[in-house]
């Protein structure tokens, strides 16, 4: 077992982003970390069934997964932790 685990944090607090900007930042993060063996993305937001509420529209979980999979140069573990309340957004 190696001990060369490095934790990189991408802007730990991004709030009130339009959907396209959030997807672009996720895609950029995945590209920058293309050589790492593990990619972890944590999203906490409001949500609906199979989607996450961003500032201007809902984004499906599949859209986020697609943004994470933008570059696949080698096998990699990709984890998406998603916590979304389903209460009415005001």
Secondary structure, DSSP 4 states (H G I P E B T S, - for coil): ---------S-S---S--HHHHHHHHHHHHHHTTT-SEEEEEEEEEEETTEEE-SSSEEEHHHHHHHHTS--SS--EEEEEEEEE-SPP-
